Amino acid sequence: VRQVEIALQEEKAFRAVGIAYIRFAAEEPQLFQLIFMNESERAIHQFSEFLPIKDYSYEKMILSIQEEYGLSRQLSEQLYQHLFIYSHGIASMTAAGIYRFSPAELTSMLTQVFTALIKELIGGNHD
């Protein structure tokens, strides 16, 4: 919780939050699994419903993306959903002890995926 608040203040807040999420999985794997790897208490019919329920900082994240990258709310939500799925995969692998990525690997991986998604969302056809 506190790590996310701190990460939101960094220059590249979105990447910093992803790294903080993965770091939490590495430092507290059992707590991570308990919080983020169990079934939801209520039925979710679309993935877009998941993050607002599970992520207490959802609105702050969306606003941060909108402000930092000048995206609409809809595109900000799409970007966050895609990157959450990617970050959650890395965090889950970390918490399960499958592999622990180095900080340099994390920075590189998250930057590459973010850059590709931004290019697609800004330049892609969204009919």
C-alpha positions in Angstrom: 0.0 0.0 0.0 2.7 2.5 1.1 5.0 1.4 -1.8 2.3 2.2 -4.4 1.8 5.7 -2.9 5.6 6.3 -3.0 5.8 4.9 -6.6 3.0 7.2 -7.8 5.2 10.2 -6.9 8.1 9.0 -9.1 8.9 10.5 -12.5 7.7 7.4 -14.4 5.0 6.5 -11.9 3.3 3.8 -14.0 6.5 1.8 -14.3 7.4 2.4 -10.7 4.1 1.1 -9.5 4.6 -2.1 -11.6 8.0 -2.6 -10.1 6.7 -2.0 -6.6 4.0 -4.6 -7.2 6.5 -7.2 -8.3 8.8 -6.3 -5.4 6.0 -6.9 -3.0 5.5 -10.4 -4.5 9.2 -11.1 -4.0 9.3 -9.8 -0.4 5.9 -11.1 0.8 5.1 -14.1 -1.5 2.5 -15.7 0.9 0.7 -12.4 1.5 0.8 -11.6 -2.2 -0.8 -15.0 -3.0 -3.4 -14.5 -0.4 -4.4 -11.0 -1.6 -3.9 -11.3 -5.4 -4.1 -14.9 -6.3 -7.4 -16.1 -4.8 -10.9 -16.0 -6.2 -12.8 -12.8 -6.1 -15.6 -12.5 -3.5 -18.0 -11.4 -6.2 -18.6 -12.6 -9.7 -16.8 -10.7 -12.4 -18.2 -10.9 -15.9 -15.7 -8.7 -17.7 -12.0 -8.2 -16.9 -12.6 -4.4 -16.9 -14.6 -5.0 -13.6 -11.6 -6.7 -11.9 -9.1 -3.8 -11.4 -11.5 -1.3 -9.8 -12.5 -4.1 -7.3 -9.0 -5.4 -6.5 -6.8 -2.3 -6.8 -7.5 0.3 -4.1 -5.4 2.8 -6.1 -7.2 2.3 -9.4 -8.5 5.8 -9.7 -5.1 7.3 -8.8 -3.5 5.1 -11.4 -5.9 6.1 -14.2 -5.5 9.8 -13.3 -1.7 9.4 -13.3 -1.7 7.8 -16.7 -4.0 10.5 -18.1 -1.9 13.3 -16.7 1.5 11.9 -17.6 0.7 10.6 -21.1 -2.2 12.7 -22.2 -4.5 9.7 -22.9 -8.2 9.6 -22.6 -9.8 7.7 -19.7 -10.7 4.8 -22.0 -7.2 4.5 -23.4 -5.7 4.9 -19.9 -7.9 2.1 -18.6 -6.9 -0.2 -21.6 -3.2 0.5 -21.0 -3.5 -0.2 -17.3 -5.4 -3.4 -17.9 -2.8 -4.7 -20.3 0.2 -3.8 -18.1 -1.5 -5.1 -15.0 -1.9 -8.5 -16.6 1.8 -8.4 -17.7 3.0 -7.2 -14.2 0.8 -9.7 -12.5 2.3 -12.6 -14.5 5.8 -11.5 -13.5 4.7 -11.0 -9.9 3.0 -14.4 -9.8 6.1 -16.2 -11.1 8.1 -14.3 -8.5 5.8 -15.2 -5.6 5.7 -18.9 -6.7 9.5 -19.0 -6.7 9.7 -19.8 -10.5 12.0 -17.0 -11.3 13.2 -13.7 -9.8 13.9 -11.0 -12.4 16.6 -8.5 -11.7 15.8 -4.8 -11.4 17.4 -4.2 -14.8 15.4 -7.0 -16.4 12.2 -5.6 -14.9 12.9 -2.1 -16.1 13.7 -3.2 -19.6 10.7 -5.6 -19.9 8.2 -3.1 -18.5 9.5 -0.3 -20.7 9.4 -2.5 -23.9 5.8 -3.6 -23.3 4.7 -0.1 -22.2 6.3 1.5 -25.3 4.6 -1.1 -27.6 1.2 -0.6 -26.0 1.4 3.2 -26.1 2.3 3.0 -29.8 -0.7 0.7 -30.5 -3.1 2.7 -28.4 -2.2 6.1 -29.8 -1.6 5.0 -33.4 -3.9 2.0 -33.7 -7.4 1.7 -35.0 -9.8 1.6 -32.1 -13.2 1.1 -33.9 
